[in-house]
Each structure stands twice: as structure tokens, then as C-alpha cells.
Amino acid sequence: MSRVLVAMSGGVDSSVAAALLVEAGHEVVGVTMKTFCYSETPAHGKTCCGLDGIADAKRVADALGIVHYVFDVEEDFTRDVIDDFVAEYARGRTPNPCVRCNSNTKFRDLMARGRLLGCDRIATGHYVRIEDGGEGPRLARGRDLSKDQSYFLWGLPAEMLPHLLFPLGALTKTEVRERARALALATAEKPESQEICFVPTGDYRDLLRRRLDGAHPALEPGAIVATDGRELGRHEGFAGFTVGQRRGLGGGFSEPMYVVEIRPGAREVVVGTREELGRDVVRVGELNWVEAEPPVPGARVSVQLRYRAPAVEAEVEAVGDELLLRLREPQPAVTPGQSAVLFTGDRVLGGGRIERAWRVSDVSA
């Protein structure tokens, strides 16, 4: 058995992950990551990585008889996640901070510090699996597809896979709760955190107002326009909108309207019908390949464009520093800043950030 560093957020999933590893005979070291200055954030104690989380993780570690550390990663987290979050909204894009945290802060930092503590493996409570692909370990979806979190992990370096353990990968959420109750863990009935950990108010615009200097264009009034350029109304800042959004656009339309594009240079929010929202060509940047070899042009893959969206069929048209995908059918809400994650069956090939999406019939793209 090995010495394993387990990331413990103070939730039920990471608690059970640690417990299962103890049961399996591993020497387990629990750690919780302090990611930001909680005292500056209203309701700071209740977030998934807040002060209550640290205390709950310590209680579980004590019950399991394992050591527990708190790592201060505030500087890295602020640079890689919070600053990026603010910058993306300021550009009219919609970031996914959990992807950034996993790709840049969490696993990288855990691996580095784990080695200093003599740990040769690291583990988390993610619902994903590591499979033996014959030519080495491969990242795959969790068995519980309703909880599968592989979408968030496309940024993992391939060379890290042999050192990762995901004890919950073959379990359902119901089974995890049952295990937690059977072990009388303090987190057994703890509800899941739904908010962004550094935005506990639930309104990310509060964070943008605090961190953007002065009267930033992203928070300044502008026009809501139709796809043909007609002004339909006004908004109080394009940072309050995301592609695919329906609420907050005002009324008086003959059919439902959605945000189809954000034009930060003109401070315009473009709205259109659901048909106008559809996109079937996607350009993806900031690529990372979890599999050793990226797909080649002409390859058919499945691509997931949002966490809760089903994977859809696509063909790789070009791959290099960026990836160009042609979707089999137009998809709504293909949103710049979100992740596009490629799969073959349950296996994660890799992914990147959506840079732009358009309709193949749009000759001006």
C-alpha cells in the first residue's frame, strides 16, 4: 500500500474518499486547501472551501485517525482562478472556475506538496475513474453519470494520471451517503455546496464590482440589440449576461429570446431566437490532451460543451494550437469561456476553452 495525500474539502464526498482509502490499508494524509481570504467575503463560513469546511474536514480526519493539514494556496488561487474569472467576464466571456482550479491550482499544488510529505499518490472525491488502457492509465467518466465530474478534469497533465486515485469513481451518490452514515462521519448529511466558493453571495457581479477598477466597460450601460442590429432595449453591464441566457432581457417579444452573442467592444448584448442561438462550428483554445495522442483531422468524437449538457457528436476539422470542431447538429448556448471536453466512449481525450462558435452557413465567420 502507498502513502496517499487526500484533498478534503469538508464535504461528504472527500470524507468518504478518505475513509475508503483508510479501509483499503493506505497510509492517508488529509489536507484542506485555504484558497482565499474568508474574512473579506460575506457568509464566508458556509462555502465548500470555507472555514466550516476546514473544521469539518478536521473532524472527519480525527474520526478516521489520520493527520490533517491546511495548505494556504491563496496566492496561486487568486492568480489562477479569481483573477482569471474577473478577466473573462470583463471580456464578455463566461468562465468555469472549477475547471481552472483543478487544472491550475488544486492538483498541481497537491502533487508538489504531497511529495514533500512523502506521498506517492494523491486522491480526491471526484466522481471519475482511472482505467488501465493497456498502454497506461486513462481518465474516464464516473459510473454515476448524474454525478460524473470528468468535465472538470480535462486540464490534468497526462503524466499525472499514474499518481491519482479516485475512490468514488465506481460509486453512486446514494452509495456514498450510505457509506458516510455507516461510518458515522460528521459530514454524512451535509448538503452539497452549489455556489462558487469565492462568491458566496450568489451574485458574481458583486465580485466584479469589487475587483474591476473604476467604471469598467463590462459594468457600464449599453444596448441590447437584435441580430439585425435593431436596438431593443438597454442593459446595465454586459458582464451580467451569458450566451444562452433568457431571463433579464425584458418583455414584449413575439417569441422567446436568448442572448446569442456579447460584443464587449461595443458594449452590446445581442439577442435572438432559439434557432439563431444554434452553433455548429466551434473553435477551442488552451488545449490539453489527457490521452497521449490528440485526435487527428477527420476523427469523430463526442464533445461536452457545458457541465450539465449531454455530449454531442462532432468531427475534428483541424487541430494544432487550436482545435476546430464541426458539430453534427447545431447546439444552443455554445459559450466562449466555457470548456469543450472531448470523449471517446467514456474516455476523456482532452479539452480546452471555447474561443468562438458560429454557424457553418455564416460565411462571414
Contacts in CASP RR format, 6 or more apart in sequence:
PFRMAT RR
TARGET T0000
AUTHOR 0000-0000-0000
METHOD contacts of the structure
MODEL  1
MSRVLVAMSGGVDSSVAAALLVEAGHEVVGVTMKTFCYSETPAHGKTCCG
LDGIADAKRVADALGIVHYVFDVEEDFTRDVIDDFVAEYARGRTPNPCVR
CNSNTKFRDLMARGRLLGCDRIATGHYVRIEDGGEGPRLARGRDLSKDQS
YFLWGLPAEMLPHLLFPLGALTKTEVRERARALALATAEKPESQEICFVP
TGDYRDLLRRRLDGAHPALEPGAIVATDGRELGRHEGFAGFTVGQRRGLG
GGFSEPMYVVEIRPGAREVVVGTREELGRDVVRVGELNWVEAEPPVPGAR
VSVQLRYRAPAVEAEVEAVGDELLLRLREPQPAVTPGQSAVLFTGDRVLG
GGRIERAWRVSDVSA
1 24 0 8 1.000
1 25 0 8 1.000
1 26 0 8 1.000
1 27 0 8 1.000
2 26 0 8 1.000
2 27 0 8 1.000
2 119 0 8 1.000
2 120 0 8 1.000
2 121 0 8 1.000
3 26 0 8 1.000
3 27 0 8 1.000
3 28 0 8 1.000
3 29 0 8 1.000
3 117 0 8 1.000
3 118 0 8 1.000
3 119 0 8 1.000
3 120 0 8 1.000
3 121 0 8 1.000
4 21 0 8 1.000
4 26 0 8 1.000
4 27 0 8 1.000
4 28 0 8 1.000
4 29 0 8 1.000
4 119 0 8 1.000
4 120 0 8 1.000
4 121 0 8 1.000
4 122 0 8 1.000
4 123 0 8 1.000
4 165 0 8 1.000
5 29 0 8 1.000
5 30 0 8 1.000
5 31 0 8 1.000
5 110 0 8 1.000
5 113 0 8 1.000
5 114 0 8 1.000
5 117 0 8 1.000
5 119 0 8 1.000
5 121 0 8 1.000
5 122 0 8 1.000
5 123 0 8 1.000
6 14 0 8 1.000
6 17 0 8 1.000
6 18 0 8 1.000
6 21 0 8 1.000
6 28 0 8 1.000
6 29 0 8 1.000
6 30 0 8 1.000
6 31 0 8 1.000
6 122 0 8 1.000
6 123 0 8 1.000
6 124 0 8 1.000
7 14 0 8 1.000
7 30 0 8 1.000
7 31 0 8 1.000
7 32 0 8 1.000
7 33 0 8 1.000
7 106 0 8 1.000
7 110 0 8 1.000
7 122 0 8 1.000
7 123 0 8 1.000
7 124 0 8 1.000
7 125 0 8 1.000
8 14 0 8 1.000
8 15 0 8 1.000
8 18 0 8 1.000
8 30 0 8 1.000
8 31 0 8 1.000
8 32 0 8 1.000
8 57 0 8 1.000
8 60 0 8 1.000
8 61 0 8 1.000
8 68 0 8 1.000
9 32 0 8 1.000
9 48 0 8 1.000
9 49 0 8 1.000
9 53 0 8 1.000
9 57 0 8 1.000
10 32 0 8 1.000
10 48 0 8 1.000
10 52 0 8 1.000
10 53 0 8 1.000
10 54 0 8 1.000
10 56 0 8 1.000
10 57 0 8 1.000
10 60 0 8 1.000
10 187 0 8 1.000
10 190 0 8 1.000
11 48 0 8 1.000
11 53 0 8 1.000
11 56 0 8 1.000
11 57 0 8 1.000
11 187 0 8 1.000
11 190 0 8 1.000
11 193 0 8 1.000
12 176 0 8 1.000
12 177 0 8 1.000
12 180 0 8 1.000
12 185 0 8 1.000
12 187 0 8 1.000
12 188 0 8 1.000
12 189 0 8 1.000
12 190 0 8 1.000
12 192 0 8 1.000
13 125 0 8 1.000
13 126 0 8 1.000
13 127 0 8 1.000
13 168 0 8 1.000
13 176 0 8 1.000
14 57 0 8 1.000
14 124 0 8 1.000
14 125 0 8 1.000
15 56 0 8 1.000
15 57 0 8 1.000
15 60 0 8 1.000
15 180 0 8 1.000
15 185 0 8 1.000
15 186 0 8 1.000
15 187 0 8 1.000
16 125 0 8 1.000
16 167 0 8 1.000
16 168 0 8 1.000
16 176 0 8 1.000
16 179 0 8 1.000
16 180 0 8 1.000
16 183 0 8 1.000
16 185 0 8 1.000
17 123 0 8 1.000
17 124 0 8 1.000
17 125 0 8 1.000
17 166 0 8 1.000
17 167 0 8 1.000
17 168 0 8 1.000
18 28 0 8 1.000
18 30 0 8 1.000
18 60 0 8 1.000
18 61 0 8 1.000
18 64 0 8 1.000
18 66 0 8 1.000
18 123 0 8 1.000
19 60 0 8 1.000
19 64 0 8 1.000
19 179 0 8 1.000
19 180 0 8 1.000
19 183 0 8 1.000
19 185 0 8 1.000
20 167 0 8 1.000
20 168 0 8 1.000
20 179 0 8 1.000
21 28 0 8 1.000
21 123 0 8 1.000
21 165 0 8 1.000
21 167 0 8 1.000
22 28 0 8 1.000
22 64 0 8 1.000
22 65 0 8 1.000
22 66 0 8 1.000
26 121 0 8 1.000
28 64 0 8 1.000
28 66 0 8 1.000
29 66 0 8 1.000
29 67 0 8 1.000
29 68 0 8 1.000
29 69 0 8 1.000
29 114 0 8 1.000
29 117 0 8 1.000
29 119 0 8 1.000
30 57 0 8 1.000
30 61 0 8 1.000
30 66 0 8 1.000
30 67 0 8 1.000
30 68 0 8 1.000
30 69 0 8 1.000
31 68 0 8 1.000
31 69 0 8 1.000
31 70 0 8 1.000
31 71 0 8 1.000
31 110 0 8 1.000
31 113 0 8 1.000
32 49 0 8 1.000
32 53 0 8 1.000
32 54 0 8 1.000
32 57 0 8 1.000
32 58 0 8 1.000
32 68 0 8 1.000
32 69 0 8 1.000
32 70 0 8 1.000
32 71 0 8 1.000
33 49 0 8 1.000
33 70 0 8 1.000
33 71 0 8 1.000
33 73 0 8 1.000
33 77 0 8 1.000
33 105 0 8 1.000
33 106 0 8 1.000
33 109 0 8 1.000
33 110 0 8 1.000
34 49 0 8 1.000
34 54 0 8 1.000
34 70 0 8 1.000
34 71 0 8 1.000
34 72 0 8 1.000
34 73 0 8 1.000
34 74 0 8 1.000
35 49 0 8 1.000
35 73 0 8 1.000
35 74 0 8 1.000
35 77 0 8 1.000
35 81 0 8 1.000
35 101 0 8 1.000
35 105 0 8 1.000
35 197 0 8 1.000
35 198 0 8 1.000
36 49 0 8 1.000
36 74 0 8 1.000
36 77 0 8 1.000
36 78 0 8 1.000
36 82 0 8 1.000
36 197 0 8 1.000
36 198 0 8 1.000
37 74 0 8 1.000
38 44 0 8 1.000
38 45 0 8 1.000
38 50 0 8 1.000
38 51 0 8 1.000
41 47 0 8 1.000
41 198 0 8 1.000
41 200 0 8 1.000
42 200 0 8 1.000
42 201 0 8 1.000
43 200 0 8 1.000
43 201 0 8 1.000
44 50 0 8 1.000
44 51 0 8 1.000
44 200 0 8 1.000
45 51 0 8 1.000
45 52 0 8 1.000
45 53 0 8 1.000
45 200 0 8 1.000
46 52 0 8 1.000
46 193 0 8 1.000
46 200 0 8 1.000
47 53 0 8 1.000
47 193 0 8 1.000
47 195 0 8 1.000
47 197 0 8 1.000
47 198 0 8 1.000
47 200 0 8 1.000
48 193 0 8 1.000
48 197 0 8 1.000
49 197 0 8 1.000
50 197 0 8 1.000
54 70 0 8 1.000
56 186 0 8 1.000
56 187 0 8 1.000
56 190 0 8 1.000
57 68 0 8 1.000
58 68 0 8 1.000
59 186 0 8 1.000
60 185 0 8 1.000
60 186 0 8 1.000
60 187 0 8 1.000
61 67 0 8 1.000
61 68 0 8 1.000
62 68 0 8 1.000
63 183 0 8 1.000
63 184 0 8 1.000
63 185 0 8 1.000
63 186 0 8 1.000
69 117 0 8 1.000
71 109 0 8 1.000
71 113 0 8 1.000
73 105 0 8 1.000
73 109 0 8 1.000
76 104 0 8 1.000
76 105 0 8 1.000
76 109 0 8 1.000
77 101 0 8 1.000
77 105 0 8 1.000
80 100 0 8 1.000
80 101 0 8 1.000
80 104 0 8 1.000
80 105 0 8 1.000
81 97 0 8 1.000
81 100 0 8 1.000
81 101 0 8 1.000
81 104 0 8 1.000
81 105 0 8 1.000
81 198 0 8 1.000
82 97 0 8 1.000
82 198 0 8 1.000
82 207 0 8 1.000
82 211 0 8 1.000
84 95 0 8 1.000
84 97 0 8 1.000
84 100 0 8 1.000
85 95 0 8 1.000
85 97 0 8 1.000
85 100 0 8 1.000
85 198 0 8 1.000
85 204 0 8 1.000
85 207 0 8 1.000
86 207 0 8 1.000
86 208 0 8 1.000
86 211 0 8 1.000
86 212 0 8 1.000
88 94 0 8 1.000
88 95 0 8 1.000
88 337 0 8 1.000
89 95 0 8 1.000
89 204 0 8 1.000
89 208 0 8 1.000
89 218 0 8 1.000
89 239 0 8 1.000
89 240 0 8 1.000
90 208 0 8 1.000
90 212 0 8 1.000
90 216 0 8 1.000
90 217 0 8 1.000
90 218 0 8 1.000
90 239 0 8 1.000
90 264 0 8 1.000
91 218 0 8 1.000
91 264 0 8 1.000
92 218 0 8 1.000
92 238 0 8 1.000
92 239 0 8 1.000
92 262 0 8 1.000
92 264 0 8 1.000
92 336 0 8 1.000
93 262 0 8 1.000
93 335 0 8 1.000
93 336 0 8 1.000
93 337 0 8 1.000
94 242 0 8 1.000
94 243 0 8 1.000
94 335 0 8 1.000
94 336 0 8 1.000
94 337 0 8 1.000
94 338 0 8 1.000
95 337 0 8 1.000
95 338 0 8 1.000
96 152 0 8 1.000
96 307 0 8 1.000
96 337 0 8 1.000
96 338 0 8 1.000
96 339 0 8 1.000
97 196 0 8 1.000
97 198 0 8 1.000
98 152 0 8 1.000
99 151 0 8 1.000
99 152 0 8 1.000
99 154 0 8 1.000
99 155 0 8 1.000
99 339 0 8 1.000
102 152 0 8 1.000
102 153 0 8 1.000
102 155 0 8 1.000
102 156 0 8 1.000
103 153 0 8 1.000
103 154 0 8 1.000
103 155 0 8 1.000
103 156 0 8 1.000
103 288 0 8 1.000
106 124 0 8 1.000
107 122 0 8 1.000
107 124 0 8 1.000
107 156 0 8 1.000
107 160 0 8 1.000
107 164 0 8 1.000
110 122 0 8 1.000
111 122 0 8 1.000
111 160 0 8 1.000
111 163 0 8 1.000
114 122 0 8 1.000
120 163 0 8 1.000
121 163 0 8 1.000
121 164 0 8 1.000
121 165 0 8 1.000
122 163 0 8 1.000
122 164 0 8 1.000
122 165 0 8 1.000
123 164 0 8 1.000
123 165 0 8 1.000
123 166 0 8 1.000
123 167 0 8 1.000
124 164 0 8 1.000
124 166 0 8 1.000
125 166 0 8 1.000
125 167 0 8 1.000
125 168 0 8 1.000
126 149 0 8 1.000
126 152 0 8 1.000
126 153 0 8 1.000
126 166 0 8 1.000
126 168 0 8 1.000
126 169 0 8 1.000
127 142 0 8 1.000
127 143 0 8 1.000
127 144 0 8 1.000
127 147 0 8 1.000
127 148 0 8 1.000
127 149 0 8 1.000
127 166 0 8 1.000
127 168 0 8 1.000
127 169 0 8 1.000
127 171 0 8 1.000
127 173 0 8 1.000
128 139 0 8 1.000
128 140 0 8 1.000
128 141 0 8 1.000
128 142 0 8 1.000
128 148 0 8 1.000
128 149 0 8 1.000
128 150 0 8 1.000
128 153 0 8 1.000
128 166 0 8 1.000
128 169 0 8 1.000
129 139 0 8 1.000
129 140 0 8 1.000
129 141 0 8 1.000
129 142 0 8 1.000
129 143 0 8 1.000
129 166 0 8 1.000
129 169 0 8 1.000
129 170 0 8 1.000
129 346 0 8 1.000
130 137 0 8 1.000
130 138 0 8 1.000
130 139 0 8 1.000
130 140 0 8 1.000
130 161 0 8 1.000
130 164 0 8 1.000
130 165 0 8 1.000
130 166 0 8 1.000
131 137 0 8 1.000
131 138 0 8 1.000
131 139 0 8 1.000
131 140 0 8 1.000
131 347 0 8 1.000
132 138 0 8 1.000
135 292 0 8 1.000
136 161 0 8 1.000
136 162 0 8 1.000
137 161 0 8 1.000
137 162 0 8 1.000
137 164 0 8 1.000
138 161 0 8 1.000
138 290 0 8 1.000
138 291 0 8 1.000
138 347 0 8 1.000
138 348 0 8 1.000
139 150 0 8 1.000
139 153 0 8 1.000
139 156 0 8 1.000
139 161 0 8 1.000
139 290 0 8 1.000
139 347 0 8 1.000
139 348 0 8 1.000
140 150 0 8 1.000
140 346 0 8 1.000
140 347 0 8 1.000
140 348 0 8 1.000
141 148 0 8 1.000
141 150 0 8 1.000
141 343 0 8 1.000
141 346 0 8 1.000
141 348 0 8 1.000
142 148 0 8 1.000
142 149 0 8 1.000
142 150 0 8 1.000
142 169 0 8 1.000
142 170 0 8 1.000
142 346 0 8 1.000
143 169 0 8 1.000
143 170 0 8 1.000
143 171 0 8 1.000
143 172 0 8 1.000
144 169 0 8 1.000
144 171 0 8 1.000
144 172 0 8 1.000
144 173 0 8 1.000
146 173 0 8 1.000
147 172 0 8 1.000
147 173 0 8 1.000
150 341 0 8 1.000
150 343 0 8 1.000
150 348 0 8 1.000
151 304 0 8 1.000
151 307 0 8 1.000
151 339 0 8 1.000
151 341 0 8 1.000
152 307 0 8 1.000
153 290 0 8 1.000
153 348 0 8 1.000
154 288 0 8 1.000
154 290 0 8 1.000
154 339 0 8 1.000
154 341 0 8 1.000
154 342 0 8 1.000
154 348 0 8 1.000
154 350 0 8 1.000
154 351 0 8 1.000
154 352 0 8 1.000
155 288 0 8 1.000
155 290 0 8 1.000
155 350 0 8 1.000
155 351 0 8 1.000
155 352 0 8 1.000
156 164 0 8 1.000
156 288 0 8 1.000
156 290 0 8 1.000
157 288 0 8 1.000
158 289 0 8 1.000
158 290 0 8 1.000
158 291 0 8 1.000
158 292 0 8 1.000
161 290 0 8 1.000
168 176 0 8 1.000
171 179 0 8 1.000
177 188 0 8 1.000
180 187 0 8 1.000
180 188 0 8 1.000
181 188 0 8 1.000
181 189 0 8 1.000
195 202 0 8 1.000
196 202 0 8 1.000
196 204 0 8 1.000
198 207 0 8 1.000
199 206 0 8 1.000
199 207 0 8 1.000
205 219 0 8 1.000
205 239 0 8 1.000
205 240 0 8 1.000
208 216 0 8 1.000
208 218 0 8 1.000
208 219 0 8 1.000
208 239 0 8 1.000
209 219 0 8 1.000
212 218 0 8 1.000
212 219 0 8 1.000
217 238 0 8 1.000
217 264 0 8 1.000
217 265 0 8 1.000
217 267 0 8 1.000
218 237 0 8 1.000
218 238 0 8 1.000
218 239 0 8 1.000
218 264 0 8 1.000
219 236 0 8 1.000
219 237 0 8 1.000
219 239 0 8 1.000
220 237 0 8 1.000
220 267 0 8 1.000
221 234 0 8 1.000
221 235 0 8 1.000
221 236 0 8 1.000
221 237 0 8 1.000
221 267 0 8 1.000
222 234 0 8 1.000
222 235 0 8 1.000
222 237 0 8 1.000
222 238 0 8 1.000
222 267 0 8 1.000
222 268 0 8 1.000
222 269 0 8 1.000
223 231 0 8 1.000
223 233 0 8 1.000
223 234 0 8 1.000
223 235 0 8 1.000
223 266 0 8 1.000
223 267 0 8 1.000
223 268 0 8 1.000
223 269 0 8 1.000
224 231 0 8 1.000
224 232 0 8 1.000
224 233 0 8 1.000
224 234 0 8 1.000
224 235 0 8 1.000
224 249 0 8 1.000
224 268 0 8 1.000
224 269 0 8 1.000
224 271 0 8 1.000
225 231 0 8 1.000
225 232 0 8 1.000
225 268 0 8 1.000
225 269 0 8 1.000
225 270 0 8 1.000
225 271 0 8 1.000
226 232 0 8 1.000
226 270 0 8 1.000
226 271 0 8 1.000
226 272 0 8 1.000
227 260 0 8 1.000
227 270 0 8 1.000
227 271 0 8 1.000
227 272 0 8 1.000
227 276 0 8 1.000
229 270 0 8 1.000
232 271 0 8 1.000
233 250 0 8 1.000
235 241 0 8 1.000
235 269 0 8 1.000
237 267 0 8 1.000
238 262 0 8 1.000
238 263 0 8 1.000
238 264 0 8 1.000
238 267 0 8 1.000
238 268 0 8 1.000
238 269 0 8 1.000
241 259 0 8 1.000
241 262 0 8 1.000
241 269 0 8 1.000
242 259 0 8 1.000
242 262 0 8 1.000
242 335 0 8 1.000
243 259 0 8 1.000
243 260 0 8 1.000
243 261 0 8 1.000
243 262 0 8 1.000
243 277 0 8 1.000
243 333 0 8 1.000
243 334 0 8 1.000
243 335 0 8 1.000
243 336 0 8 1.000
244 258 0 8 1.000
244 259 0 8 1.000
244 260 0 8 1.000
244 277 0 8 1.000
244 332 0 8 1.000
244 333 0 8 1.000
244 335 0 8 1.000
245 258 0 8 1.000
245 259 0 8 1.000
246 256 0 8 1.000
246 257 0 8 1.000
246 258 0 8 1.000
246 259 0 8 1.000
249 257 0 8 1.000
249 258 0 8 1.000
249 259 0 8 1.000
249 271 0 8 1.000
255 273 0 8 1.000
256 273 0 8 1.000
256 274 0 8 1.000
257 271 0 8 1.000
257 272 0 8 1.000
257 273 0 8 1.000
258 271 0 8 1.000
258 272 0 8 1.000
258 273 0 8 1.000
258 274 0 8 1.000
258 276 0 8 1.000
258 277 0 8 1.000
258 332 0 8 1.000
258 333 0 8 1.000
259 269 0 8 1.000
259 270 0 8 1.000
259 271 0 8 1.000
260 270 0 8 1.000
260 271 0 8 1.000
260 272 0 8 1.000
260 276 0 8 1.000
260 277 0 8 1.000
260 278 0 8 1.000
261 270 0 8 1.000
262 268 0 8 1.000
262 269 0 8 1.000
262 270 0 8 1.000
263 269 0 8 1.000
263 270 0 8 1.000
274 332 0 8 1.000
277 332 0 8 1.000
277 333 0 8 1.000
278 330 0 8 1.000
278 331 0 8 1.000
278 332 0 8 1.000
278 334 0 8 1.000
278 359 0 8 1.000
279 327 0 8 1.000
279 330 0 8 1.000
279 331 0 8 1.000
279 332 0 8 1.000
279 334 0 8 1.000
279 357 0 8 1.000
279 358 0 8 1.000
279 359 0 8 1.000
280 326 0 8 1.000
280 327 0 8 1.000
280 328 0 8 1.000
280 329 0 8 1.000
280 330 0 8 1.000
280 331 0 8 1.000
280 359 0 8 1.000
280 360 0 8 1.000
281 317 0 8 1.000
281 324 0 8 1.000
281 325 0 8 1.000
281 326 0 8 1.000
281 327 0 8 1.000
281 357 0 8 1.000
281 358 0 8 1.000
281 359 0 8 1.000
281 360 0 8 1.000
281 365 0 8 1.000
282 303 0 8 1.000
282 305 0 8 1.000
282 314 0 8 1.000
282 324 0 8 1.000
282 325 0 8 1.000
282 327 0 8 1.000
282 334 0 8 1.000
282 340 0 8 1.000
282 354 0 8 1.000
282 356 0 8 1.000
282 357 0 8 1.000
283 322 0 8 1.000
283 323 0 8 1.000
283 324 0 8 1.000
283 325 0 8 1.000
283 354 0 8 1.000
283 355 0 8 1.000
283 356 0 8 1.000
283 357 0 8 1.000
284 322 0 8 1.000
284 323 0 8 1.000
284 324 0 8 1.000
284 325 0 8 1.000
284 340 0 8 1.000
284 351 0 8 1.000
284 352 0 8 1.000
284 353 0 8 1.000
284 354 0 8 1.000
284 355 0 8 1.000
285 321 0 8 1.000
285 322 0 8 1.000
285 323 0 8 1.000
285 352 0 8 1.000
285 353 0 8 1.000
285 354 0 8 1.000
285 355 0 8 1.000
286 352 0 8 1.000
286 353 0 8 1.000
287 294 0 8 1.000
287 320 0 8 1.000
287 321 0 8 1.000
287 322 0 8 1.000
287 323 0 8 1.000
287 350 0 8 1.000
287 351 0 8 1.000
287 352 0 8 1.000
288 350 0 8 1.000
288 351 0 8 1.000
288 352 0 8 1.000
289 349 0 8 1.000
289 350 0 8 1.000
289 351 0 8 1.000
290 348 0 8 1.000
290 349 0 8 1.000
290 350 0 8 1.000
290 351 0 8 1.000
291 347 0 8 1.000
291 348 0 8 1.000
291 349 0 8 1.000
291 350 0 8 1.000
294 319 0 8 1.000
294 320 0 8 1.000
294 349 0 8 1.000
294 350 0 8 1.000
295 301 0 8 1.000
295 316 0 8 1.000
295 319 0 8 1.000
295 342 0 8 1.000
295 349 0 8 1.000
296 316 0 8 1.000
296 319 0 8 1.000
297 316 0 8 1.000
297 317 0 8 1.000
297 318 0 8 1.000
297 319 0 8 1.000
298 315 0 8 1.000
298 316 0 8 1.000
298 317 0 8 1.000
299 315 0 8 1.000
299 316 0 8 1.000
300 313 0 8 1.000
300 314 0 8 1.000
300 315 0 8 1.000
300 316 0 8 1.000
301 313 0 8 1.000
301 314 0 8 1.000
301 315 0 8 1.000
301 316 0 8 1.000
301 325 0 8 1.000
301 342 0 8 1.000
301 343 0 8 1.000
301 344 0 8 1.000
301 349 0 8 1.000
302 311 0 8 1.000
302 312 0 8 1.000
302 313 0 8 1.000
302 314 0 8 1.000
302 342 0 8 1.000
302 343 0 8 1.000
302 344 0 8 1.000
302 345 0 8 1.000
303 311 0 8 1.000
303 312 0 8 1.000
303 314 0 8 1.000
303 325 0 8 1.000
303 327 0 8 1.000
303 340 0 8 1.000
303 341 0 8 1.000
303 342 0 8 1.000
303 343 0 8 1.000
304 310 0 8 1.000
304 311 0 8 1.000
304 312 0 8 1.000
304 339 0 8 1.000
304 340 0 8 1.000
304 341 0 8 1.000
304 343 0 8 1.000
305 312 0 8 1.000
305 331 0 8 1.000
305 333 0 8 1.000
305 334 0 8 1.000
305 335 0 8 1.000
305 338 0 8 1.000
305 339 0 8 1.000
305 340 0 8 1.000
305 354 0 8 1.000
306 333 0 8 1.000
306 335 0 8 1.000
306 338 0 8 1.000
309 331 0 8 1.000
309 333 0 8 1.000
311 343 0 8 1.000
312 327 0 8 1.000
312 328 0 8 1.000
312 329 0 8 1.000
312 331 0 8 1.000
313 327 0 8 1.000
313 328 0 8 1.000
313 329 0 8 1.000
314 325 0 8 1.000
314 326 0 8 1.000
314 327 0 8 1.000
314 328 0 8 1.000
315 325 0 8 1.000
315 326 0 8 1.000
315 328 0 8 1.000
316 323 0 8 1.000
316 324 0 8 1.000
316 325 0 8 1.000
317 324 0 8 1.000
317 325 0 8 1.000
317 326 0 8 1.000
318 324 0 8 1.000
322 355 0 8 1.000
323 340 0 8 1.000
323 351 0 8 1.000
323 352 0 8 1.000
325 340 0 8 1.000
326 360 0 8 1.000
330 359 0 8 1.000
334 354 0 8 1.000
334 357 0 8 1.000
335 354 0 8 1.000
335 357 0 8 1.000
336 353 0 8 1.000
336 354 0 8 1.000
336 355 0 8 1.000
336 356 0 8 1.000
336 357 0 8 1.000
337 353 0 8 1.000
337 354 0 8 1.000
337 355 0 8 1.000
338 353 0 8 1.000
338 354 0 8 1.000
339 351 0 8 1.000
339 352 0 8 1.000
339 353 0 8 1.000
339 354 0 8 1.000
340 351 0 8 1.000
340 352 0 8 1.000
340 353 0 8 1.000
340 354 0 8 1.000
341 348 0 8 1.000
341 350 0 8 1.000
341 351 0 8 1.000
341 352 0 8 1.000
342 348 0 8 1.000
342 349 0 8 1.000
342 350 0 8 1.000
342 351 0 8 1.000
343 349 0 8 1.000
356 365 0 8 1.000
358 365 0 8 1.000
359 365 0 8 1.000
END
